[in-house]
Amino acid sequence: MKLALKVIGGIALAIAILVGVLLWRTSQFGAKADTQAEIALPKPPAFDVAAAAEMLGAAIRIQTVTYASGDPKPGADQPWTDLEAALRARYPTVFAKMTMEKILTHAMLMTWTGSDPSLPPVILMAHQDVVPVNPGTDADWTHGPFGGVVADGYIWGRGAMDDKGSLIAILEAGEALAKSNWTPRRTVIFAFGHDEEVSGAGAQAIYALLKSRSVTPAMVLDEGYAVLDKYPLTGKPAALIGVAEKGYISLQITATTEGGHSSRPPRESGAIRIARALVALEDKQMPANLSAPPFNQMIEAIAADLPFTTRLAFANQWLLGSFIADQVSGDASANAIVRTTTAPTMMTGSIKDNVLPQRASAVVNFRIHPNDSIASVTQHVKDVTAHIEGLTVAPYEGGIGSEPSPVSSMDSEAYRVLEAVARSTGGGAVPVAPALVIGATDARYASAISKDAIYRFAPAIYDDADLNGFHGTNERLSVENLGRMITGYAQIMMALGS
Ligand SMILES: [Zn+2]
């Protein structure tokens, strides 16, 4: 009896200690995230947001739509010429102060040489092109997709958010600064690609040129994240700064077999081998890593706003790690930020219902987490399908894809300026968290000149309705957000460039 009591007492004590440790760790989790000294932001120059909204509308009416790599084709590039003319007409002061280099005909590289050219420059990016509107959906728009209408507090149309809003806001900020007689100490560069939505050849050429000039920037800022009005993990506002973006590779798995008549099928046809390979890849996903940057820093930064149970779980990964990994992997959006994703997309076999395929194949698209590489993904596919006979694995159409970007620094002056601008954009009280961008942006090409100073953020607040317009119907930018962006870009140039 006494022994049993002792054992029970011992277990109770152990549980109490365990609970104590769990709770203590939960209370400490994320506490150190907010200790960095906040940068005091400069007062932005005066600007006319109503006129800027009309200018964004005008830019939307100029249909710089790209459909395929190589766009715009020679002879079909009048909209790009028109856009440049419109920008020059509206922003004469900043165009006069900056030198312009046209790269691959329409990409713009603008340089505002600082008074101390030895300082690493600040590079602000945006792209001139937009995605098409799905045929047959024009009528679903509240205002026409290329009307550039300013109504109900919004500028409506394709490109309002992605990415003419940033293009116009950066130039508005530059014009306002130039007119106020501000001169940069650090060189300020604007890099405006012309074809981000198809291949980003413009940005690629711009960064190849800057690399040849040995330019090493203090900051490269492109699109990617913003302040989210409602962040899915917390249900509250959060500012996300993209510090890395995923890579991209499509691999084609091919099974070559004898073929023949389907009335006498072999035990394992090419189609079955491909099916086995896809199931094997589905069952054995690339590993998730919840304790690697930027995911771990993101969770710490938003810890205070997480529901208690979620915070407790993340604070105690030593005990609950596999439980969290399962939860995260079950959610498509969360899964995409913690691992390289595996997505079979195209499958081919025979061309007739009674003919066996001689070559069956599947294309699998991988979005590569910064923990992985094209080589490690390719090796993973070979390993996981090694037990299936007669398969070859090769890059789809010989494409080499793109490696994931390096993870940029969260300790730099550039990051602290962005953090201050992001917090101020969000009204002061929002958590600011580093994050992984899961799509591709022109910023990936900036890796040619920087391993640790590339960021993806627009100083705007987006709600769910705004985000639905991204590449979709009713893309729009609020006039208030345009004002925030002009303010934010001006403050970034002043805080870093003065
Ligand atoms: Zn974009």
Residues whose N, C-alpha, C, O or C-beta is under 5 A from the ligand:
A	BS01	ZN	D162 D163 E223
